Amino acid sequence: MKEMKEILSEIVLLTNQIETEYPELYKFLEEQPMTIPAEDKPEIDRATMENYLMGLRALLEHYVEEHQFR
């Protein structure tokens, strides 16, 4: 199981990749449900951050698949 530091590092790297290589996609990062908590004091633990990382990966993978030059 990954440590929180590793997960956060991967999130930063992936976010930077999206920002530099896919700037048109970057604006959608703020709209992910993970970034809009429904609770006053949401708990942010390793599982929450892993889910966020998986969501970022899925967002990027879907975008690349849909926008590949054919």
C-alpha positions as CSV (number, residue, x, y, z in Angstrom):
1,M,0.0,0.0,0.0
2,K,1.3,3.4,-0.9
3,E,2.2,6.0,1.7
4,M,0.4,9.4,1.6
5,K,3.6,11.1,0.5
6,E,3.8,8.9,-2.6
7,I,0.2,9.5,-3.5
8,L,0.5,13.2,-3.1
9,S,3.7,13.2,-5.3
10,E,1.8,11.3,-8.0
11,I,-1.1,13.7,-7.8
12,V,1.3,16.7,-8.2
13,L,3.1,15.0,-11.2
14,L,-0.1,14.1,-12.9
15,T,-1.6,17.6,-12.3
16,N,1.6,19.2,-13.7
17,Q,1.4,16.9,-16.8
18,I,-2.2,17.9,-17.4
19,E,-1.4,21.6,-16.9
20,T,1.6,21.5,-19.4
21,E,0.5,18.9,-22.0
22,Y,-3.3,19.3,-21.9
23,P,-4.0,22.9,-20.7
24,E,-7.5,22.7,-22.2
25,L,-8.2,19.9,-19.7
26,Y,-6.7,21.6,-16.7
27,K,-9.8,23.8,-16.2
28,F,-11.9,20.7,-15.5
29,L,-9.8,19.7,-12.5
30,E,-11.7,22.2,-10.2
31,E,-15.0,20.6,-11.3
32,Q,-14.2,17.1,-10.1
33,P,-16.5,16.1,-7.2
34,M,-13.5,15.4,-5.1
35,T,-12.6,19.1,-5.0
36,I,-16.0,20.2,-3.9
37,P,-16.6,18.6,-0.5
38,A,-20.2,18.2,0.7
39,E,-19.2,18.2,4.4
40,D,-18.1,21.1,6.5
41,K,-15.0,19.3,7.6
42,P,-14.3,16.5,5.2
43,E,-11.8,13.8,6.2
44,I,-8.8,13.5,3.9
45,D,-7.1,10.2,4.4
46,R,-5.0,7.9,2.2
47,A,-8.1,6.2,0.7
48,T,-9.6,9.6,-0.3
49,M,-6.4,10.7,-1.9
50,E,-6.0,7.4,-3.8
51,N,-9.6,7.8,-5.1
52,Y,-8.7,11.3,-6.2
53,L,-5.6,10.1,-8.0
54,M,-7.6,7.4,-9.8
55,G,-10.1,10.0,-10.8
56,L,-7.3,12.2,-12.3
57,R,-5.9,9.2,-14.2
58,A,-9.3,8.3,-15.5
59,L,-10.0,11.9,-16.6
60,L,-6.7,12.0,-18.5
61,E,-7.0,8.6,-20.0
62,H,-10.6,9.3,-21.2
63,Y,-9.5,12.7,-22.7
64,V,-6.5,11.1,-24.5
65,E,-8.7,8.3,-25.9
66,E,-11.4,10.7,-27.1
67,H,-9.0,13.3,-28.6
68,Q,-6.3,11.2,-30.3
69,F,-5.6,12.2,-33.9
70,R,-6.8,9.5,-36.2
